[in-house]
Amino acid sequence: MPDIRWRAHVCIWAASNCARLDGDFAEFGVNTGVLSYMVQRVLGEEIAHKKFYLFDTFHGIPPETASTAEADHVRALNDTLYAQDVYEFTKAQFSDYPNVELVRGFLPATIQAITDRKLSYVSIDLNAASTEIAVISEIWEQLVGGAHIVLDDYGFGGHEDQNAAWNEYAARVGRRILALPTGQGLLIK
């Protein structure tokens, strides 16, 4: 397991900035929920009034969502890190947090669970550029002004398709992404 302490710190920082904004929280691409669990655990009562939606298949990345350049990486992740169904584990991990709701299924189809919600904090880690852009395209209008979007794989080698797709999307909506030394990217609406 990679050391993700600084990546967790970025998520906690971003979520704390969004705690006083109108809108709920969402993470797209959760697996066991390590980053969201840290956000929830550290910020606790500060975000207890917000719904925190966690979207995932909880059993790996749908291979058909990967581009040709992403296919080997997705296959490797599915064969190792995502080889087991983690839904029950993740559900148990968040059982003490009534504001957390797990949403199981394929994205962007499962977004209808939040189509009537405003969002202020979003974390995206889907390991497939097409799915990540489909998700942000679906929720962009739901994001409140000042909303923070943390892009987990934005600056990592092997994720060039995601980086290029995100840069193109940001330019389309008149924004720029901050590349972070953690490999993450930060987009603010």
PyMOL commands that place a pseudoatom at each C-alpha (Angstrom):
pseudoatom trace, name=CA, resn=MET, resi=1, chain=A, elem=C, hetatm=0, pos=[0.000, 0.000, 0.000]
pseudoatom trace, name=CA, resn=PRO, resi=2, chain=A, elem=C, hetatm=0, pos=[1.487, 3.369, -0.986]
pseudoatom trace, name=CA, resn=ASP, resi=3, chain=A, elem=C, hetatm=0, pos=[2.031, 6.042, 1.643]
pseudoatom trace, name=CA, resn=ILE, resi=4, chain=A, elem=C, hetatm=0, pos=[-0.891, 8.415, 1.127]
pseudoatom trace, name=CA, resn=ARG, resi=5, chain=A, elem=C, hetatm=0, pos=[-0.562, 10.643, 4.176]
pseudoatom trace, name=CA, resn=TRP, resi=6, chain=A, elem=C, hetatm=0, pos=[0.041, 13.833, 2.165]
pseudoatom trace, name=CA, resn=ARG, resi=7, chain=A, elem=C, hetatm=0, pos=[-2.743, 12.947, -0.282]
pseudoatom trace, name=CA, resn=ALA, resi=8, chain=A, elem=C, hetatm=0, pos=[-5.070, 12.514, 2.714]
pseudoatom trace, name=CA, resn=HIS, resi=9, chain=A, elem=C, hetatm=0, pos=[-3.875, 15.868, 4.076]
pseudoatom trace, name=CA, resn=VAL, resi=10, chain=A, elem=C, hetatm=0, pos=[-4.819, 17.575, 0.780]
pseudoatom trace, name=CA, resn=CYS, resi=11, chain=A, elem=C, hetatm=0, pos=[-8.308, 16.033, 0.916]
pseudoatom trace, name=CA, resn=ILE, resi=12, chain=A, elem=C, hetatm=0, pos=[-8.782, 17.077, 4.534]
pseudoatom trace, name=CA, resn=TRP, resi=13, chain=A, elem=C, hetatm=0, pos=[-7.607, 20.616, 3.743]
pseudoatom trace, name=CA, resn=ALA, resi=14, chain=A, elem=C, hetatm=0, pos=[-9.928, 20.894, 0.734]
pseudoatom trace, name=CA, resn=ALA, resi=15, chain=A, elem=C, hetatm=0, pos=[-12.910, 19.463, 2.638]
pseudoatom trace, name=CA, resn=SER, resi=16, chain=A, elem=C, hetatm=0, pos=[-12.294, 21.821, 5.581]
pseudoatom trace, name=CA, resn=ASN, resi=17, chain=A, elem=C, hetatm=0, pos=[-12.401, 24.782, 3.169]
pseudoatom trace, name=CA, resn=CYS, resi=18, chain=A, elem=C, hetatm=0, pos=[-15.749, 23.490, 1.880]
pseudoatom trace, name=CA, resn=ALA, resi=19, chain=A, elem=C, hetatm=0, pos=[-17.276, 22.725, 5.282]
pseudoatom trace, name=CA, resn=ARG, resi=20, chain=A, elem=C, hetatm=0, pos=[-18.849, 26.189, 5.534]
pseudoatom trace, name=CA, resn=LEU, resi=21, chain=A, elem=C, hetatm=0, pos=[-19.985, 26.309, 1.908]
pseudoatom trace, name=CA, resn=ASP, resi=22, chain=A, elem=C, hetatm=0, pos=[-23.472, 25.274, 0.904]
pseudoatom trace, name=CA, resn=GLY, resi=23, chain=A, elem=C, hetatm=0, pos=[-23.499, 21.775, -0.581]
pseudoatom trace, name=CA, resn=ASP, resi=24, chain=A, elem=C, hetatm=0, pos=[-22.740, 18.171, 0.223]
pseudoatom trace, name=CA, resn=PHE, resi=25, chain=A, elem=C, hetatm=0, pos=[-19.588, 16.100, -0.304]
pseudoatom trace, name=CA, resn=ALA, resi=26, chain=A, elem=C, hetatm=0, pos=[-18.926, 13.287, -2.790]
pseudoatom trace, name=CA, resn=GLU, resi=27, chain=A, elem=C, hetatm=0, pos=[-16.080, 10.964, -3.647]
pseudoatom trace, name=CA, resn=PHE, resi=28, chain=A, elem=C, hetatm=0, pos=[-16.102, 9.150, -6.974]
pseudoatom trace, name=CA, resn=GLY, resi=29, chain=A, elem=C, hetatm=0, pos=[-13.835, 6.098, -6.892]
pseudoatom trace, name=CA, resn=VAL, resi=30, chain=A, elem=C, hetatm=0, pos=[-13.716, 5.071, -3.252]
pseudoatom trace, name=CA, resn=ASN, resi=31, chain=A, elem=C, hetatm=0, pos=[-12.565, 1.442, -2.948]
pseudoatom trace, name=CA, resn=THR, resi=32, chain=A, elem=C, hetatm=0, pos=[-12.240, 1.062, 0.853]
pseudoatom trace, name=CA, resn=GLY, resi=33, chain=A, elem=C, hetatm=0, pos=[-12.697, 4.791, 1.444]
pseudoatom trace, name=CA, resn=VAL, resi=34, chain=A, elem=C, hetatm=0, pos=[-9.344, 5.596, 3.014]
pseudoatom trace, name=CA, resn=LEU, resi=35, chain=A, elem=C, hetatm=0, pos=[-9.279, 9.247, 1.949]
pseudoatom trace, name=CA, resn=SER, resi=36, chain=A, elem=C, hetatm=0, pos=[-12.926, 9.932, 2.778]
pseudoatom trace, name=CA, resn=TYR, resi=37, chain=A, elem=C, hetatm=0, pos=[-12.575, 8.108, 6.063]
pseudoatom trace, name=CA, resn=MET, resi=38, chain=A, elem=C, hetatm=0, pos=[-9.717, 10.423, 7.027]
pseudoatom trace, name=CA, resn=VAL, resi=39, chain=A, elem=C, hetatm=0, pos=[-11.777, 13.474, 5.995]
pseudoatom trace, name=CA, resn=GLN, resi=40, chain=A, elem=C, hetatm=0, pos=[-14.731, 12.236, 8.026]
pseudoatom trace, name=CA, resn=ARG, resi=41, chain=A, elem=C, hetatm=0, pos=[-12.636, 11.246, 11.032]
pseudoatom trace, name=CA, resn=VAL, resi=42, chain=A, elem=C, hetatm=0, pos=[-10.596, 14.458, 11.230]
pseudoatom trace, name=CA, resn=LEU, resi=43, chain=A, elem=C, hetatm=0, pos=[-13.393, 16.929, 10.461]
pseudoatom trace, name=CA, resn=GLY, resi=44, chain=A, elem=C, hetatm=0, pos=[-16.108, 15.020, 12.353]
pseudoatom trace, name=CA, resn=GLU, resi=45, chain=A, elem=C, hetatm=0, pos=[-18.729, 17.378, 13.734]
pseudoatom trace, name=CA, resn=GLU, resi=46, chain=A, elem=C, hetatm=0, pos=[-17.628, 20.149, 11.368]
pseudoatom trace, name=CA, resn=ILE, resi=47, chain=A, elem=C, hetatm=0, pos=[-19.114, 18.199, 8.432]
pseudoatom trace, name=CA, resn=ALA, resi=48, chain=A, elem=C, hetatm=0, pos=[-21.718, 16.056, 10.218]
pseudoatom trace, name=CA, resn=HIS, resi=49, chain=A, elem=C, hetatm=0, pos=[-24.509, 18.246, 8.774]
pseudoatom trace, name=CA, resn=LYS, resi=50, chain=A, elem=C, hetatm=0, pos=[-23.450, 17.380, 5.215]
pseudoatom trace, name=CA, resn=LYS, resi=51, chain=A, elem=C, hetatm=0, pos=[-24.280, 14.219, 3.305]
pseudoatom trace, name=CA, resn=PHE, resi=52, chain=A, elem=C, hetatm=0, pos=[-21.106, 12.498, 2.133]
pseudoatom trace, name=CA, resn=TYR, resi=53, chain=A, elem=C, hetatm=0, pos=[-21.757, 10.292, -0.907]
pseudoatom trace, name=CA, resn=LEU, resi=54, chain=A, elem=C, hetatm=0, pos=[-19.227, 7.577, -1.739]
pseudoatom trace, name=CA, resn=PHE, resi=55, chain=A, elem=C, hetatm=0, pos=[-19.537, 6.214, -5.288]
pseudoatom trace, name=CA, resn=ASP, resi=56, chain=A, elem=C, hetatm=0, pos=[-17.852, 3.010, -6.460]
pseudoatom trace, name=CA, resn=THR, resi=57, chain=A, elem=C, hetatm=0, pos=[-18.406, -0.452, -7.859]
pseudoatom trace, name=CA, resn=PHE, resi=58, chain=A, elem=C, hetatm=0, pos=[-16.542, -1.628, -4.730]
pseudoatom trace, name=CA, resn=HIS, resi=59, chain=A, elem=C, hetatm=0, pos=[-15.101, -4.379, -6.927]
pseudoatom trace, name=CA, resn=GLY, resi=60, chain=A, elem=C, hetatm=0, pos=[-12.637, -2.759, -9.294]
pseudoatom trace, name=CA, resn=ILE, resi=61, chain=A, elem=C, hetatm=0, pos=[-12.608, -0.564, -12.351]
pseudoatom trace, name=CA, resn=PRO, resi=62, chain=A, elem=C, hetatm=0, pos=[-14.851, -1.548, -15.264]
pseudoatom trace, name=CA, resn=PRO, resi=63, chain=A, elem=C, hetatm=0, pos=[-12.216, -2.486, -17.898]
pseudoatom trace, name=CA, resn=GLU, resi=64, chain=A, elem=C, hetatm=0, pos=[-14.364, -1.170, -20.745]
pseudoatom trace, name=CA, resn=THR, resi=65, chain=A, elem=C, hetatm=0, pos=[-13.981, 2.371, -19.376]
pseudoatom trace, name=CA, resn=ALA, resi=66, chain=A, elem=C, hetatm=0, pos=[-10.204, 2.373, -19.857]
pseudoatom trace, name=CA, resn=SER, resi=67, chain=A, elem=C, hetatm=0, pos=[-8.589, 3.817, -22.949]
pseudoatom trace, name=CA, resn=THR, resi=68, chain=A, elem=C, hetatm=0, pos=[-5.967, 1.758, -24.758]
pseudoatom trace, name=CA, resn=ALA, resi=69, chain=A, elem=C, hetatm=0, pos=[-3.254, 3.659, -22.878]
pseudoatom trace, name=CA, resn=GLU, resi=70, chain=A, elem=C, hetatm=0, pos=[-5.008, 3.017, -19.521]
pseudoatom trace, name=CA, resn=ALA, resi=71, chain=A, elem=C, hetatm=0, pos=[-5.900, -0.657, -20.110]
pseudoatom trace, name=CA, resn=ASP, resi=72, chain=A, elem=C, hetatm=0, pos=[-2.737, -2.292, -18.715]
pseudoatom trace, name=CA, resn=HIS, resi=73, chain=A, elem=C, hetatm=0, pos=[-2.787, -0.132, -15.594]
pseudoatom trace, name=CA, resn=VAL, resi=74, chain=A, elem=C, hetatm=0, pos=[-6.487, -0.832, -14.980]
pseudoatom trace, name=CA, resn=ARG, resi=75, chain=A, elem=C, hetatm=0, pos=[-5.947, -4.560, -15.475]
pseudoatom trace, name=CA, resn=ALA, resi=76, chain=A, elem=C, hetatm=0, pos=[-3.057, -4.523, -12.981]
pseudoatom trace, name=CA, resn=LEU, resi=77, chain=A, elem=C, hetatm=0, pos=[-5.128, -2.638, -10.404]
pseudoatom trace, name=CA, resn=ASN, resi=78, chain=A, elem=C, hetatm=0, pos=[-8.065, -5.017, -10.838]
pseudoatom trace, name=CA, resn=ASP, resi=79, chain=A, elem=C, hetatm=0, pos=[-5.771, -8.051, -10.452]
pseudoatom trace, name=CA, resn=THR, resi=80, chain=A, elem=C, hetatm=0, pos=[-4.136, -6.757, -7.263]
pseudoatom trace, name=CA, resn=LEU, resi=81, chain=A, elem=C, hetatm=0, pos=[-5.516, -3.828, -5.276]
pseudoatom trace, name=CA, resn=TYR, resi=82, chain=A, elem=C, hetatm=0, pos=[-9.132, -4.244, -6.437]
pseudoatom trace, name=CA, resn=ALA, resi=83, chain=A, elem=C, hetatm=0, pos=[-9.293, -8.057, -6.675]
pseudoatom trace, name=CA, resn=GLN, resi=84, chain=A, elem=C, hetatm=0, pos=[-11.831, -8.425, -3.847]
pseudoatom trace, name=CA, resn=ASP, resi=85, chain=A, elem=C, hetatm=0, pos=[-15.282, -6.971, -3.335]
pseudoatom trace, name=CA, resn=VAL, resi=86, chain=A, elem=C, hetatm=0, pos=[-14.889, -4.415, -0.519]
pseudoatom trace, name=CA, resn=TYR, resi=87, chain=A, elem=C, hetatm=0, pos=[-18.467, -3.167, -0.190]
pseudoatom trace, name=CA, resn=GLU, resi=88, chain=A, elem=C, hetatm=0, pos=[-19.183, -4.786, 3.193]
pseudoatom trace, name=CA, resn=PHE, resi=89, chain=A, elem=C, hetatm=0, pos=[-15.793, -3.719, 4.563]
pseudoatom trace, name=CA, resn=THR, resi=90, chain=A, elem=C, hetatm=0, pos=[-16.343, -0.124, 3.441]
pseudoatom trace, name=CA, resn=LYS, resi=91, chain=A, elem=C, hetatm=0, pos=[-19.903, -0.120, 4.779]
pseudoatom trace, name=CA, resn=ALA, resi=92, chain=A, elem=C, hetatm=0, pos=[-18.631, -1.299, 8.183]
pseudoatom trace, name=CA, resn=GLN, resi=93, chain=A, elem=C, hetatm=0, pos=[-15.837, 1.284, 8.147]
pseudoatom trace, name=CA, resn=PHE, resi=94, chain=A, elem=C, hetatm=0, pos=[-18.351, 4.128, 7.848]
pseudoatom trace, name=CA, resn=SER, resi=95, chain=A, elem=C, hetatm=0, pos=[-21.048, 2.626, 10.101]
pseudoatom trace, name=CA, resn=ASP, resi=96, chain=A, elem=C, hetatm=0, pos=[-20.432, 5.235, 12.824]
pseudoatom trace, name=CA, resn=TYR, resi=97, chain=A, elem=C, hetatm=0, pos=[-21.118, 8.102, 10.398]
pseudoatom trace, name=CA, resn=PRO, resi=98, chain=A, elem=C, hetatm=0, pos=[-24.836, 8.474, 9.606]
pseudoatom trace, name=CA, resn=ASN, resi=99, chain=A, elem=C, hetatm=0, pos=[-24.135, 11.277, 7.114]
pseudoatom trace, name=CA, resn=VAL, resi=100, chain=A, elem=C, hetatm=0, pos=[-22.179, 8.892, 4.831]
pseudoatom trace, name=CA, resn=GLU, resi=101, chain=A, elem=C, hetatm=0, pos=[-24.043, 7.098, 2.052]
pseudoatom trace, name=CA, resn=LEU, resi=102, chain=A, elem=C, hetatm=0, pos=[-22.434, 4.450, -0.137]
pseudoatom trace, name=CA, resn=VAL, resi=103, chain=A, elem=C, hetatm=0, pos=[-23.659, 4.393, -3.742]
pseudoatom trace, name=CA, resn=ARG, resi=104, chain=A, elem=C, hetatm=0, pos=[-22.758, 1.138, -5.491]
pseudoatom trace, name=CA, resn=GLY, resi=105, chain=A, elem=C, hetatm=0, pos=[-22.689, 0.813, -9.259]
pseudoatom trace, name=CA, resn=PHE, resi=106, chain=A, elem=C, hetatm=0, pos=[-21.226, 2.102, -12.482]
pseudoatom trace, name=CA, resn=LEU, resi=107, chain=A, elem=C, hetatm=0, pos=[-20.560, 5.755, -13.121]
pseudoatom trace, name=CA, resn=PRO, resi=108, chain=A, elem=C, hetatm=0, pos=[-21.842, 8.036, -14.469]
pseudoatom trace, name=CA, resn=ALA, resi=109, chain=A, elem=C, hetatm=0, pos=[-25.150, 6.083, -14.321]
pseudoatom trace, name=CA, resn=THR, resi=110, chain=A, elem=C, hetatm=0, pos=[-25.325, 6.129, -10.504]
pseudoatom trace, name=CA, resn=ILE, resi=111, chain=A, elem=C, hetatm=0, pos=[-25.029, 9.933, -10.307]
pseudoatom trace, name=CA, resn=GLN, resi=112, chain=A, elem=C, hetatm=0, pos=[-28.834, 10.159, -10.302]
pseudoatom trace, name=CA, resn=ALA, resi=113, chain=A, elem=C, hetatm=0, pos=[-28.534, 9.485, -6.553]
pseudoatom trace, name=CA, resn=ILE, resi=114, chain=A, elem=C, hetatm=0, pos=[-27.424, 13.122, -6.164]
pseudoatom trace, name=CA, resn=THR, resi=115, chain=A, elem=C, hetatm=0, pos=[-28.882, 14.986, -9.138]
pseudoatom trace, name=CA, resn=ASP, resi=116, chain=A, elem=C, hetatm=0, pos=[-30.918, 17.213, -6.827]
pseudoatom trace, name=CA, resn=ARG, resi=117, chain=A, elem=C, hetatm=0, pos=[-27.995, 17.994, -4.487]
pseudoatom trace, name=CA, resn=LYS, resi=118, chain=A, elem=C, hetatm=0, pos=[-25.572, 20.918, -4.416]
pseudoatom trace, name=CA, resn=LEU, resi=119, chain=A, elem=C, hetatm=0, pos=[-21.947, 19.872, -3.958]
pseudoatom trace, name=CA, resn=SER, resi=120, chain=A, elem=C, hetatm=0, pos=[-19.056, 21.751, -2.379]
pseudoatom trace, name=CA, resn=TYR, resi=121, chain=A, elem=C, hetatm=0, pos=[-16.320, 19.088, -2.039]
pseudoatom trace, name=CA, resn=VAL, resi=122, chain=A, elem=C, hetatm=0, pos=[-15.596, 16.375, -4.595]
pseudoatom trace, name=CA, resn=SER, resi=123, chain=A, elem=C, hetatm=0, pos=[-12.768, 13.858, -4.856]
pseudoatom trace, name=CA, resn=ILE, resi=124, chain=A, elem=C, hetatm=0, pos=[-12.336, 11.918, -8.102]
pseudoatom trace, name=CA, resn=ASP, resi=125, chain=A, elem=C, hetatm=0, pos=[-10.195, 8.786, -8.481]
pseudoatom trace, name=CA, resn=LEU, resi=126, chain=A, elem=C, hetatm=0, pos=[-11.674, 6.612, -11.235]
pseudoatom trace, name=CA, resn=ASN, resi=127, chain=A, elem=C, hetatm=0, pos=[-8.445, 5.749, -13.103]
pseudoatom trace, name=CA, resn=ALA, resi=128, chain=A, elem=C, hetatm=0, pos=[-10.179, 6.244, -16.469]
pseudoatom trace, name=CA, resn=ALA, resi=129, chain=A, elem=C, hetatm=0, pos=[-10.202, 9.627, -18.190]
pseudoatom trace, name=CA, resn=SER, resi=130, chain=A, elem=C, hetatm=0, pos=[-13.495, 9.112, -20.016]
pseudoatom trace, name=CA, resn=THR, resi=131, chain=A, elem=C, hetatm=0, pos=[-15.374, 8.225, -16.832]
pseudoatom trace, name=CA, resn=GLU, resi=132, chain=A, elem=C, hetatm=0, pos=[-13.819, 11.060, -14.834]
pseudoatom trace, name=CA, resn=ILE, resi=133, chain=A, elem=C, hetatm=0, pos=[-14.800, 13.623, -17.465]
pseudoatom trace, name=CA, resn=ALA, resi=134, chain=A, elem=C, hetatm=0, pos=[-18.294, 12.112, -17.766]
pseudoatom trace, name=CA, resn=VAL, resi=135, chain=A, elem=C, hetatm=0, pos=[-18.706, 12.486, -13.991]
pseudoatom trace, name=CA, resn=ILE, resi=136, chain=A, elem=C, hetatm=0, pos=[-17.513, 16.100, -13.793]
pseudoatom trace, name=CA, resn=SER, resi=137, chain=A, elem=C, hetatm=0, pos=[-19.633, 16.997, -16.820]
pseudoatom trace, name=CA, resn=GLU, resi=138, chain=A, elem=C, hetatm=0, pos=[-22.704, 15.584, -15.076]
pseudoatom trace, name=CA, resn=ILE, resi=139, chain=A, elem=C, hetatm=0, pos=[-22.114, 17.389, -11.770]
pseudoatom trace, name=CA, resn=TRP, resi=140, chain=A, elem=C, hetatm=0, pos=[-20.484, 20.685, -12.825]
pseudoatom trace, name=CA, resn=GLU, resi=141, chain=A, elem=C, hetatm=0, pos=[-23.708, 22.695, -12.552]
pseudoatom trace, name=CA, resn=GLN, resi=142, chain=A, elem=C, hetatm=0, pos=[-24.375, 21.229, -9.097]
pseudoatom trace, name=CA, resn=LEU, resi=143, chain=A, elem=C, hetatm=0, pos=[-21.052, 22.532, -7.769]
pseudoatom trace, name=CA, resn=VAL, resi=144, chain=A, elem=C, hetatm=0, pos=[-21.362, 25.713, -5.753]
pseudoatom trace, name=CA, resn=GLY, resi=145, chain=A, elem=C, hetatm=0, pos=[-19.006, 28.642, -6.251]
pseudoatom trace, name=CA, resn=GLY, resi=146, chain=A, elem=C, hetatm=0, pos=[-15.764, 27.894, -4.415]
pseudoatom trace, name=CA, resn=ALA, resi=147, chain=A, elem=C, hetatm=0, pos=[-16.272, 24.116, -4.558]
pseudoatom trace, name=CA, resn=HIS, resi=148, chain=A, elem=C, hetatm=0, pos=[-13.019, 22.136, -4.445]
pseudoatom trace, name=CA, resn=ILE, resi=149, chain=A, elem=C, hetatm=0, pos=[-12.450, 19.162, -6.745]
pseudoatom trace, name=CA, resn=VAL, resi=150, chain=A, elem=C, hetatm=0, pos=[-9.476, 16.962, -5.828]
pseudoatom trace, name=CA, resn=LEU, resi=151, chain=A, elem=C, hetatm=0, pos=[-8.152, 14.903, -8.747]
pseudoatom trace, name=CA, resn=ASP, resi=152, chain=A, elem=C, hetatm=0, pos=[-6.271, 11.973, -7.247]
pseudoatom trace, name=CA, resn=ASP, resi=153, chain=A, elem=C, hetatm=0, pos=[-4.137, 10.845, -10.205]
pseudoatom trace, name=CA, resn=TYR, resi=154, chain=A, elem=C, hetatm=0, pos=[-3.734, 14.131, -12.080]
pseudoatom trace, name=CA, resn=GLY, resi=155, chain=A, elem=C, hetatm=0, pos=[0.059, 14.379, -11.995]
pseudoatom trace, name=CA, resn=PHE, resi=156, chain=A, elem=C, hetatm=0, pos=[1.182, 10.766, -11.811]
pseudoatom trace, name=CA, resn=GLY, resi=157, chain=A, elem=C, hetatm=0, pos=[3.158, 9.095, -14.580]
pseudoatom trace, name=CA, resn=GLY, resi=158, chain=A, elem=C, hetatm=0, pos=[1.015, 6.575, -16.407]
pseudoatom trace, name=CA, resn=HIS, resi=159, chain=A, elem=C, hetatm=0, pos=[-2.021, 8.862, -16.112]
pseudoatom trace, name=CA, resn=GLU, resi=160, chain=A, elem=C, hetatm=0, pos=[-1.258, 11.142, -19.040]
pseudoatom trace, name=CA, resn=ASP, resi=161, chain=A, elem=C, hetatm=0, pos=[-4.684, 10.529, -20.617]
pseudoatom trace, name=CA, resn=GLN, resi=162, chain=A, elem=C, hetatm=0, pos=[-6.363, 11.727, -17.428]
pseudoatom trace, name=CA, resn=ASN, resi=163, chain=A, elem=C, hetatm=0, pos=[-4.086, 14.754, -17.174]
pseudoatom trace, name=CA, resn=ALA, resi=164, chain=A, elem=C, hetatm=0, pos=[-4.763, 15.805, -20.779]
pseudoatom trace, name=CA, resn=ALA, resi=165, chain=A, elem=C, hetatm=0, pos=[-8.522, 15.237, -20.456]
pseudoatom trace, name=CA, resn=TRP, resi=166, chain=A, elem=C, hetatm=0, pos=[-8.685, 17.273, -17.242]
pseudoatom trace, name=CA, resn=ASN, resi=167, chain=A, elem=C, hetatm=0, pos=[-6.651, 20.130, -18.711]
pseudoatom trace, name=CA, resn=GLU, resi=168, chain=A, elem=C, hetatm=0, pos=[-8.976, 20.222, -21.709]
pseudoatom trace, name=CA, resn=TYR, resi=169, chain=A, elem=C, hetatm=0, pos=[-12.066, 20.189, -19.498]
pseudoatom trace, name=CA, resn=ALA, resi=170, chain=A, elem=C, hetatm=0, pos=[-10.705, 22.929, -17.220]
pseudoatom trace, name=CA, resn=ALA, resi=171, chain=A, elem=C, hetatm=0, pos=[-9.978, 25.142, -20.224]
pseudoatom trace, name=CA, resn=ARG, resi=172, chain=A, elem=C, hetatm=0, pos=[-13.542, 24.591, -21.487]
pseudoatom trace, name=CA, resn=VAL, resi=173, chain=A, elem=C, hetatm=0, pos=[-15.000, 25.846, -18.181]
pseudoatom trace, name=CA, resn=GLY, resi=174, chain=A, elem=C, hetatm=0, pos=[-12.510, 28.705, -17.871]
pseudoatom trace, name=CA, resn=ARG, resi=175, chain=A, elem=C, hetatm=0, pos=[-10.423, 27.273, -15.043]
pseudoatom trace, name=CA, resn=ARG, resi=176, chain=A, elem=C, hetatm=0, pos=[-6.879, 26.034, -14.439]
pseudoatom trace, name=CA, resn=ILE, resi=177, chain=A, elem=C, hetatm=0, pos=[-5.858, 23.044, -12.375]
pseudoatom trace, name=CA, resn=LEU, resi=178, chain=A, elem=C, hetatm=0, pos=[-3.234, 23.375, -9.664]
pseudoatom trace, name=CA, resn=ALA, resi=179, chain=A, elem=C, hetatm=0, pos=[-0.762, 20.481, -9.916]
pseudoatom trace, name=CA, resn=LEU, resi=180, chain=A, elem=C, hetatm=0, pos=[0.296, 19.377, -6.440]
pseudoatom trace, name=CA, resn=PRO, resi=181, chain=A, elem=C, hetatm=0, pos=[3.546, 17.638, -5.397]
pseudoatom trace, name=CA, resn=THR, resi=182, chain=A, elem=C, hetatm=0, pos=[1.389, 14.746, -4.123]
pseudoatom trace, name=CA, resn=GLY, resi=183, chain=A, elem=C, hetatm=0, pos=[0.465, 13.874, -7.728]
pseudoatom trace, name=CA, resn=GLN, resi=184, chain=A, elem=C, hetatm=0, pos=[-3.032, 15.244, -7.183]
pseudoatom trace, name=CA, resn=GLY, resi=185, chain=A, elem=C, hetatm=0, pos=[-4.632, 18.153, -8.952]
pseudoatom trace, name=CA, resn=LEU, resi=186, chain=A, elem=C, hetatm=0, pos=[-6.921, 20.787, -7.452]
pseudoatom trace, name=CA, resn=LEU, resi=187, chain=A, elem=C, hetatm=0, pos=[-9.697, 22.447, -9.436]
pseudoatom trace, name=CA, resn=ILE, resi=188, chain=A, elem=C, hetatm=0, pos=[-11.807, 25.159, -7.823]
pseudoatom trace, name=CA, resn=LYS, resi=189, chain=A, elem=C, hetatm=0, pos=[-15.114, 26.293, -9.262]
for i in range(1, 189): cmd.bond("trace and resi %d" % i, "trace and resi %d" % (i + 1))
show_as sticks, trace
zoom trace
